[in-house]
C-alpha cells in the first residue's frame, strides 16, 4: 500500500512513518530539506514542501497516486494561532480535498472546531484528537 505521511517530522508522524515503512511504500511530506537523508534511511520517499509558499501544488503532487494519507501535521498544544491555522487547518483541508479518500487526521482539539470538524465528519475522515496534557496514542490512528 502507498501511504503519504504529512507531518512526518513530528512525534506522531515519525512513529507512524517508521512503523509503516516496514511493510508499505511510504512517502514523507516534510518542510525541512536538511532532514531528507534521515527519512530516506527510514525507508521513505521524501517530498520537501514549503507549506507557506507551495501548499496547493505540494499537497496535490504528494497525494497523487497514494492509497492512504495520514495527516499528522500539527502545531501542537503550544502552537501559535498562525501555526495552528497553517498546519492544523490549511494543510489538513488541502490534503483532504486532494486525497478524497482514505484519510486519517490527528490534530489538537482546538484546531478541529467548526467548520473543519464538520467537513471531516461529512467526508468520513477519521480523527484522533489530543488534549493539551494527554498525548494521542499511536494505536488510535487508523491506517
GITA-V139286 format. One record per residue. N is the residue number from 0. RES is the residue in three letters. OMEGA is omega in whole degrees, 0 to 359 (999 if undefined). Layout:
N:RES:OMEGA
N:RES:OMEGA
This chain:
0:UNK:177
1:UNK:185
2:UNK:175
3:UNK:175
4:UNK:177
5:UNK:184
6:UNK:185
7:UNK:181
8:UNK:177
9:UNK:182
10:UNK:182
11:UNK:182
12:UNK:180
13:UNK:179
14:UNK:178
15:UNK:180
16:UNK:181
17:UNK:180
18:UNK:183
19:UNK:183
20:UNK:179
21:UNK:187
22:UNK:183
23:UNK:172
24:UNK:187
25:UNK:173
26:UNK:178
27:UNK:172
28:UNK:183
29:UNK:179
30:UNK:190
31:UNK:183
32:UNK:181
33:UNK:179
34:UNK:185
35:UNK:183
36:UNK:180
37:UNK:182
38:UNK:174
39:UNK:177
40:UNK:177
41:UNK:178
42:UNK:183
43:UNK:165
44:UNK:186
45:UNK:171
46:UNK:178
47:UNK:183
48:UNK:172
49:UNK:187
50:UNK:177
51:UNK:184
52:UNK:188
53:UNK:189
54:UNK:184
55:UNK:181
56:UNK:182
57:UNK:180
58:UNK:180
59:UNK:179
60:UNK:183
61:UNK:183
62:UNK:181
63:UNK:177
64:UNK:180
65:UNK:175
66:UNK:181
67:UNK:179
68:UNK:175
69:UNK:182
70:UNK:179
71:UNK:179
72:UNK:181
73:UNK:176
74:UNK:180
75:UNK:184
76:UNK:182
77:UNK:182
78:UNK:176
79:UNK:180
80:UNK:177
81:UNK:179
82:UNK:179
83:UNK:179
84:UNK:182
85:UNK:188
86:UNK:187
87:UNK:181
88:UNK:188
89:UNK:180
90:UNK:181
91:UNK:183
92:UNK:178
93:UNK:180
94:UNK:178
95:UNK:180
96:UNK:182
97:UNK:184
98:UNK:178
99:UNK:181
100:UNK:175
101:UNK:181
102:UNK:174
103:UNK:183
104:UNK:169
105:UNK:186
106:UNK:173
107:UNK:183
108:UNK:183
109:UNK:181
110:UNK:183
111:UNK:177
112:UNK:176
113:UNK:6
114:UNK:184
115:UNK:181
116:UNK:178
117:UNK:181
118:UNK:180
119:UNK:182
120:UNK:178
121:UNK:182
122:UNK:180
123:UNK:178
124:UNK:178
125:UNK:180
126:UNK:173
127:UNK:187
128:UNK:181
129:UNK:176
130:UNK:184
131:UNK:185
132:UNK:181
133:UNK:182
134:UNK:178
135:UNK:176
136:UNK:178
137:UNK:181
138:UNK:179
139:UNK:183
140:UNK:180
141:UNK:177
142:UNK:999
